[in-house]
Amino acid sequence: MVALGRSILEGKSIEEQRQLFMAAYDAHNKLMEECMNGKGFDRHLFGLRKTLESFSKGCSPKLELPEMFTDEAWKISGGDGNFLLSTSFIGYMGENDEIGAYGYVSAMRPDGYGTFYRVGKKRIQLTISDWQPSKSNIEAYGSNIEWALTKLSQLFISNAKL
């Protein structure tokens, strides 16, 4: 995935970029499948923490959280809903790319961003968010997304002659 970004920034050939895009696409789908099967990078830790919290409610003996859940590295890595970038695919558009119902939530932290997207046959609909007031720069973030999508769209422009 990083190789694709580098190839775009370095101005490599469209064909090389297209091949790297397909490799990134395949890798993303593999990771997505693993997450759907409960094998996301933090799902087991999230489950462990929630289990410990539920055991410590009511009359149950209070269990101390393991150090890893109180370590600064836990928070920095996104633990406890502290992701700098929160993204969610929220579905496909209808047959004719109609929008239909749509929603989003805010970024997860004051210096973070939320990015929520739907995919249609001929377009992608994005909603981006940050906090107000914010330590982020939503305008620059939005411009960077637009730049990246423009670059990626060039990989799929057909030169076929009818």
Backbone as CSV, one residue per row, in Angstrom:
resi,resn,N_x,N_y,N_z,CA_x,CA_y,CA_z,C_x,C_y,C_z
1,MET,0.821,-1.186,0.000,0.000,0.000,0.000,0.866,1.252,0.000
2,VAL,1.929,1.218,0.771,2.859,2.346,0.799,3.538,2.477,-0.560
3,ALA,3.818,1.357,-1.208,4.479,1.378,-2.513,3.636,2.134,-3.536
4,LEU,2.324,2.003,-3.472,1.446,2.736,-4.385,1.607,4.234,-4.174
5,GLY,1.556,4.674,-2.941,1.716,6.098,-2.651,3.048,6.627,-3.143
6,ARG,4.100,5.866,-2.909,5.429,6.290,-3.378,5.468,6.386,-4.901
7,SER,4.859,5.409,-5.570,4.898,5.413,-7.038,4.166,6.626,-7.606
8,ILE,3.088,7.035,-6.969,2.359,8.225,-7.419,3.211,9.467,-7.191
9,LEU,3.776,9.594,-6.001,4.593,10.766,-5.681,5.849,10.848,-6.548
10,GLU,6.393,9.700,-6.926,7.607,9.675,-7.747,7.307,9.728,-9.239
11,GLY,6.022,9.773,-9.616,5.650,9.891,-11.025,5.947,8.657,-11.858
12,LYS,5.843,7.475,-11.254,6.063,6.227,-11.997,4.982,6.081,-13.070
13,SER,5.159,5.115,-13.959,4.214,4.931,-15.063,2.826,4.567,-14.534
14,ILE,1.820,4.929,-15.317,0.432,4.607,-14.959,0.274,3.098,-14.809
15,GLU,0.907,2.325,-15.683,0.788,0.863,-15.602,1.367,0.339,-14.291
16,GLU,2.522,0.861,-13.874,3.111,0.435,-12.604,2.204,0.831,-11.440
17,GLN,1.673,2.045,-11.496,0.758,2.494,-10.445,-0.493,1.615,-10.405
18,ARG,-1.006,1.255,-11.576,-2.205,0.409,-11.640,-1.926,-0.961,-11.006
19,GLN,-0.765,-1.536,-11.299,-0.401,-2.834,-10.712,-0.273,-2.730,-9.192
20,LEU,0.335,-1.653,-8.720,0.477,-1.460,-7.275,-0.875,-1.204,-6.619
21,PHE,-1.766,-0.521,-7.336,-3.116,-0.316,-6.815,-3.811,-1.662,-6.631
22,MET,-3.716,-2.528,-7.627,-4.375,-3.833,-7.536,-3.780,-4.666,-6.401
23,ALA,-2.478,-4.572,-6.181,-1.853,-5.284,-5.060,-2.372,-4.726,-3.734
24,ALA,-2.501,-3.401,-3.643,-3.034,-2.777,-2.424,-4.497,-3.160,-2.225
25,TYR,-5.249,-3.204,-3.312,-6.662,-3.598,-3.271,-6.795,-5.024,-2.728
26,ASP,-5.977,-5.929,-3.238,-6.018,-7.317,-2.770,-5.633,-7.414,-1.291
27,ALA,-4.595,-6.676,-0.893,-4.163,-6.695,0.511,-5.254,-6.130,1.416
28,HIS,-5.889,-5.045,0.977,-6.973,-4.447,1.764,-8.116,-5.440,1.943
29,ASN,-8.507,-6.105,0.867,-9.612,-7.062,0.959,-9.277,-8.218,1.889
30,LYS,-8.019,-8.655,1.883,-7.599,-9.724,2.801,-7.706,-9.245,4.250
31,LEU,-7.218,-8.041,4.522,-7.306,-7.492,5.882,-8.760,-7.285,6.297
32,MET,-9.597,-6.809,5.365,-11.008,-6.596,5.668,-11.686,-7.924,6.022
33,GLU,-11.367,-8.966,5.276,-11.935,-10.287,5.564,-11.510,-10.772,6.948
34,GLU,-10.239,-10.555,7.290,-9.763,-10.948,8.613,-10.521,-10.194,9.705
35,CYS,-10.739,-8.900,9.500,-11.490,-8.115,10.485,-12.920,-8.624,10.608
36,MET,-13.534,-8.959,9.483,-14.909,-9.463,9.512,-14.992,-10.798,10.248
37,ASN,-13.877,-11.510,10.308,-13.818,-12.784,11.021,-13.270,-12.625,12.434
38,GLY,-13.296,-11.379,12.932,-12.866,-11.125,14.303,-11.361,-11.126,14.499
39,LYS,-10.619,-10.966,13.417,-9.164,-11.024,13.512,-8.527,-9.666,13.233
40,GLY,-9.236,-8.582,13.535,-8.673,-7.249,13.365,-7.532,-7.044,14.341
41,PHE,-6.683,-6.081,14.062,-5.471,-5.918,14.870,-5.765,-5.632,16.327
42,ASP,-6.898,-5.029,16.630,-7.168,-4.690,18.034,-8.441,-5.332,18.577
43,ARG,-9.111,-6.142,17.804,-10.391,-6.706,18.245,-10.228,-7.570,19.484
44,HIS,-9.199,-8.375,19.527,-9.011,-9.254,20.687,-8.710,-8.432,21.938
45,LEU,-7.969,-7.337,21.773,-7.668,-6.481,22.923,-8.923,-5.744,23.385
46,PHE,-9.712,-5.277,22.429,-10.974,-4.619,22.757,-11.878,-5.587,23.524
47,GLY,-11.981,-6.810,23.028,-12.806,-7.813,23.691,-12.317,-8.132,25.094
48,LEU,-11.013,-8.251,25.259,-10.435,-8.517,26.575,-10.759,-7.386,27.545
49,ARG,-10.583,-6.158,27.097,-10.855,-5.021,27.982,-12.331,-4.990,28.376
50,LYS,-13.216,-5.169,27.416,-14.655,-5.137,27.712,-15.052,-6.285,28.640
51,THR,-14.441,-7.443,28.468,-14.720,-8.572,29.357,-14.285,-8.252,30.780
52,LEU,-13.088,-7.703,30.927,-12.601,-7.315,32.260,-13.520,-6.273,32.895
53,GLU,-13.969,-5.304,32.099,-14.862,-4.270,32.623,-16.187,-4.873,33.080
54,SER,-16.724,-5.821,32.302,-18.011,-6.414,32.683,-17.879,-7.273,33.940
55,PHE,-16.744,-7.933,34.116,-16.523,-8.721,35.331,-16.389,-7.839,36.569
56,SER,-16.033,-6.586,36.370,-15.798,-5.683,37.504,-17.031,-4.870,37.883
57,LYS,-18.187,-5.164,37.300,-19.409,-4.407,37.594,-20.214,-5.082,38.695
58,GLY,-21.079,-4.306,39.291,-21.984,-4.842,40.296,-21.255,-5.371,41.513
59,CYS,-21.670,-6.554,41.956,-21.112,-7.159,43.173,-19.823,-7.933,42.914
60,SER,-19.432,-8.040,41.664,-18.213,-8.793,41.336,-16.991,-8.109,41.928
61,PRO,-15.970,-8.891,42.217,-14.733,-8.256,42.699,-14.158,-7.366,41.598
62,LYS,-13.631,-6.242,42.004,-13.049,-5.308,41.039,-11.713,-5.858,40.553
63,LEU,-11.593,-5.987,39.250,-10.361,-6.485,38.650,-9.541,-5.308,38.142
64,GLU,-8.279,-5.331,38.428,-7.397,-4.267,37.960,-7.074,-4.498,36.486
65,LEU,-7.119,-3.419,35.709,-6.760,-3.534,34.301,-5.269,-3.817,34.175
66,PRO,-4.893,-4.698,33.263,-3.467,-4.922,33.018,-2.786,-3.620,32.592
67,GLU,-1.504,-3.520,32.867,-0.740,-2.307,32.573,-0.871,-1.856,31.125
68,MET,-0.977,-2.797,30.210,-1.024,-2.393,28.801,-2.197,-1.463,28.509
69,PHE,-3.307,-1.594,29.260,-4.468,-0.739,29.025,-4.329,0.633,29.675
70,THR,-3.336,0.814,30.505,-3.106,2.113,31.129,-1.823,2.762,30.616
71,ASP,-1.100,2.043,29.782,0.146,2.560,29.220,-0.168,3.612,28.152
72,GLU,0.663,4.623,28.060,0.471,5.689,27.072,0.461,5.136,25.645
73,ALA,1.225,4.089,25.385,1.266,3.497,24.044,-0.113,2.984,23.622
74,TRP,-0.897,2.503,24.570,-2.255,2.030,24.282,-3.091,3.171,23.714
75,LYS,-3.045,4.306,24.354,-3.817,5.468,23.924,-3.303,5.981,22.573
76,ILE,-1.991,6.072,22.431,-1.404,6.576,21.189,-1.781,5.689,20.004
77,SER,-1.886,4.384,20.229,-2.198,3.455,19.140,-3.682,3.412,18.800
78,GLY,-4.497,4.214,19.492,-5.926,4.259,19.189,-6.791,3.544,20.196
79,GLY,-6.185,2.981,21.236,-6.959,2.279,22.253,-7.986,3.178,22.914
80,ASP,-9.098,2.596,23.332,-10.208,3.314,23.967,-10.829,4.353,23.041
81,GLY,-10.895,4.066,21.765,-11.529,4.985,20.825,-10.738,6.254,20.608
82,ASN,-9.449,6.138,20.550,-8.583,7.308,20.445,-7.864,7.367,19.097
83,PHE,-8.522,6.918,18.037,-7.886,6.908,16.725,-7.778,8.314,16.159
84,LEU,-6.601,8.662,15.656,-6.396,9.950,14.999,-7.248,10.036,13.739
85,LEU,-7.341,8.934,13.022,-8.145,8.868,11.805,-9.161,7.749,11.971
86,SER,-10.427,8.122,11.967,-11.508,7.146,12.074,-12.210,7.083,10.724
87,THR,-12.211,5.913,10.104,-12.845,5.762,8.792,-13.894,4.667,8.852
88,SER,-14.948,4.846,8.064,-15.982,3.817,7.982,-16.593,3.802,6.593
89,PHE,-16.661,2.613,6.035,-17.425,2.380,4.811,-18.863,2.197,5.260
90,ILE,-19.765,3.008,4.741,-21.147,2.933,5.221,-22.116,2.463,4.141
91,GLY,-21.614,1.731,3.176,-22.494,1.074,2.233,-22.324,1.517,0.794
92,TYR,-23.040,0.813,-0.044,-23.046,1.113,-1.472,-24.251,1.975,-1.798
93,MET,-24.110,2.778,-2.842,-25.240,3.558,-3.331,-26.144,2.628,-4.130
94,GLY,-27.336,3.107,-4.423,-28.289,2.302,-5.168,-27.895,2.109,-6.624
95,GLU,-28.761,1.466,-7.365,-28.519,1.115,-8.763,-28.104,2.315,-9.617
96,ASN,-28.721,3.468,-9.383,-28.425,4.665,-10.170,-27.609,5.684,-9.383
97,ASP,-26.836,5.218,-8.436,-26.005,6.066,-7.578,-26.819,7.060,-6.757
98,GLU,-28.089,6.722,-6.489,-28.869,7.611,-5.627,-28.295,7.562,-4.222
99,ILE,-28.432,8.658,-3.531,-27.795,8.801,-2.230,-28.560,8.061,-1.147
100,GLY,-29.848,8.259,-1.028,-30.620,7.613,0.029,-30.221,8.113,1.400
101,ALA,-30.490,7.321,2.419,-30.155,7.705,3.795,-28.638,7.750,3.956
102,TYR,-28.190,8.662,4.807,-26.753,8.851,4.972,-26.485,9.403,6.354
103,GLY,-25.397,9.006,6.961,-25.056,9.526,8.275,-23.572,9.445,8.524
104,TYR,-23.135,10.065,9.597,-21.734,10.020,9.984,-21.621,10.414,11.442
105,VAL,-20.454,10.249,12.001,-20.188,10.704,13.362,-18.941,11.577,13.331
106,SER,-18.681,12.233,14.438,-17.533,13.140,14.476,-16.227,12.369,14.620
107,ALA,-15.139,13.102,14.466,-13.815,12.539,14.720,-13.759,12.054,16.169
108,MET,-12.832,11.170,16.478,-12.771,10.560,17.807,-11.968,11.359,18.823
109,ARG,-11.204,12.344,18.352,-10.401,13.139,19.280,-10.210,14.547,18.708
110,PRO,-9.835,15.523,19.542,-9.786,16.923,19.101,-8.839,17.206,17.939
111,ASP,-7.793,16.421,17.789,-6.864,16.655,16.686,-7.051,15.639,15.564
112,GLY,-8.171,14.929,15.575,-8.392,13.858,14.614,-9.388,14.198,13.529
113,TYR,-9.632,13.200,12.685,-10.542,13.342,11.554,-11.459,12.129,11.485
114,GLY,-12.675,12.352,11.034,-13.597,11.279,10.716,-13.798,11.266,9.209
115,THR,-13.805,10.097,8.609,-14.015,9.972,7.169,-14.983,8.825,6.937
116,PHE,-16.111,9.147,6.346,-17.170,8.169,6.140,-17.541,8.208,4.671
117,TYR,-17.643,7.040,4.049,-17.805,7.032,2.603,-18.752,5.947,2.131
118,ARG,-19.375,6.253,0.988,-20.238,5.316,0.275,-19.719,5.213,-1.144
119,VAL,-19.887,4.060,-1.740,-19.367,3.827,-3.080,-20.521,3.569,-4.031
120,GLY,-20.477,4.252,-5.168,-21.444,4.040,-6.237,-20.738,3.510,-7.471
121,LYS,-21.502,3.300,-8.523,-20.905,2.792,-9.759,-20.002,3.823,-10.418
122,LYS,-20.371,5.099,-10.284,-19.607,6.142,-10.966,-19.107,7.229,-10.034
123,ARG,-19.281,7.064,-8.748,-18.814,8.102,-7.830,-18.642,7.544,-6.424
124,ILE,-17.934,8.321,-5.633,-17.753,8.036,-4.215,-18.260,9.249,-3.456
125,GLN,-19.046,9.018,-2.439,-19.541,10.113,-1.603,-18.797,10.065,-0.275
126,LEU,-18.199,11.186,0.101,-17.415,11.279,1.330,-18.012,12.319,2.259
127,THR,-17.950,12.034,3.536,-18.212,13.036,4.565,-16.999,13.022,5.479
128,ILE,-16.420,14.197,5.687,-15.279,14.291,6.594,-15.676,15.182,7.760
129,SER,-15.095,14.915,8.921,-15.457,15.680,10.110,-14.241,15.895,10.997
130,ASP,-14.341,16.925,11.806,-13.368,17.170,12.865,-14.118,17.835,14.008
131,TRP,-13.431,18.167,15.065,-14.056,18.827,16.209,-13.998,20.335,16.021
132,GLN,-14.915,21.038,16.659,-14.892,22.506,16.679,-14.871,22.957,18.112
133,PRO,-13.938,23.729,18.600,-12.708,24.070,17.888,-11.817,22.841,17.766
134,SER,-10.901,22.913,16.820,-10.109,21.734,16.509,-8.636,22.062,16.362
135,LYS,-7.821,21.064,16.655,-6.383,21.178,16.415,-6.037,20.633,15.028
136,SER,-7.041,20.187,14.296,-6.818,19.616,12.972,-6.967,20.707,11.903
137,ASN,-6.793,20.322,10.657,-6.957,21.238,9.533,-7.832,20.537,8.501
138,ILE,-9.135,20.652,8.672,-10.086,19.922,7.834,-9.997,20.343,6.371
139,GLU,-9.686,21.618,6.114,-9.577,22.082,4.727,-8.412,21.390,4.013
140,ALA,-7.261,21.338,4.666,-6.099,20.667,4.066,-6.376,19.173,3.906
141,TYR,-7.015,18.578,4.897,-7.340,17.152,4.832,-8.250,16.875,3.634
142,GLY,-9.302,17.671,3.487,-10.217,17.501,2.358,-9.519,17.697,1.020
143,SER,-8.652,18.696,0.929,-7.900,18.939,-0.309,-6.984,17.766,-0.634
144,ASN,-6.370,17.182,0.377,-5.495,16.030,0.153,-6.275,14.811,-0.318
145,ILE,-7.469,14.613,0.221,-8.309,13.503,-0.250,-8.680,13.722,-1.711
146,GLU,-9.089,14.939,-2.045,-9.449,15.247,-3.435,-8.259,15.012,-4.369
147,TRP,-7.070,15.459,-3.967,-5.863,15.261,-4.772,-5.612,13.769,-4.989
148,ALA,-5.696,12.989,-3.915,-5.427,11.550,-4.007,-6.440,10.851,-4.907
149,LEU,-7.719,11.201,-4.772,-8.741,10.569,-5.612,-8.569,10.947,-7.078
150,THR,-8.154,12.176,-7.334,-7.880,12.595,-8.711,-6.730,11.780,-9.288
151,LYS,-5.661,11.613,-8.520,-4.522,10.803,-8.973,-4.947,9.358,-9.231
152,LEU,-5.722,8.793,-8.315,-6.160,7.402,-8.476,-7.100,7.243,-9.663
153,SER,-7.951,8.233,-9.906,-8.899,8.123,-11.019,-8.170,8.028,-12.354
154,GLN,-6.981,8.596,-12.449,-6.200,8.534,-13.685,-5.772,7.106,-14.014
155,LEU,-5.774,6.246,-13.024,-5.383,4.855,-13.258,-6.465,4.067,-13.983
156,PHE,-7.665,4.617,-14.032,-8.790,3.854,-14.561,-9.491,4.532,-15.722
157,ILE,-8.874,5.558,-16.271,-9.439,6.223,-17.446,-9.154,5.341,-18.649
158,SER,-10.208,5.022,-19.354,-10.068,4.140,-20.508,-9.665,4.954,-21.737
159,ASN,-8.715,4.449,-22.486,-8.309,5.064,-23.748,-8.902,4.317,-24.935
160,ALA,-9.869,3.462,-24.661,-10.464,2.662,-25.725,-11.180,3.555,-26.729
161,LYS,-11.056,3.191,-28.010,-11.748,3.923,-29.070,-12.922,3.075,-29.523
162,LEU,-14.072,3.709,-29.597,-15.274,2.980,-30.015,-15.433,3.011,-31.511
